[in-house]
């Protein structure tokens, strides 16, 4: 991502330094690589540096933050968490994702306050009853309990969706008391349509600190992920539904269950140790 003066300069620096540390490069390379990440007014500012004024990357960091300090995001107050409420009908997982996004923006927040804010804004009555008998005092404990209820909730949704699927009904009425049989043009029996609802093969998934697309782009060429099964060649598929992992049209990358499973498998096998900044 290029910095064009519209984003938080601190976030850009942290992302850049994390990438450079991952590559294991030195100060001189960082000085030469940093301007490649700039665009628009930011690169104009950098090019205006007097020759010889930059000696180390620390010099660039100080000047960069001083120049674009108006774009530094202000730390939020814990009271902001009170505004994150689970909406009626909103899945608990989506609510937890929104809460975590806000939680990470607040400095100096104690686990007790964050845990209380999270539980007080939940609409899941079963979860409330659980905490009444087994209170959790840290965010990690609270989120572990929440994830258990998220799993139960998702399984219940899958079961309910399967129950709502209508049974296949033959287009022909029974003749002479016998059930009619549908046949294809070549005389073969037509198999009844069975709706398929895809779910992941893991019960629990490790939360990611970045969108799944961004994580995949960073590790796609590292040989970490298992190769996906080839998509069936079906004509007339929506060209807007492209998956970078499968390299084919069927669904979007962020909705790919196979990619989600592959990342979880790689993490459990310790293959994402060098990419710990992507793991919460």
TACORMO-V236350 format. One record per helix or strand of 3 or more residues. SS is the DSSP state (a for helix, b for strand). FROM is the first residue (numbers start at 1). LEN is the number of residues. Records with the same first field share a line. If there is no record, write none. Layout:
SS = FROM-LEN, FROM-LEN
This chain:
a = 9-15, 27-11, 41-7, 57-11, 69-3, 78-6, 92-12, 111-10, 125-9, 139-26, 212-11, 253-3, 257-12, 273-6
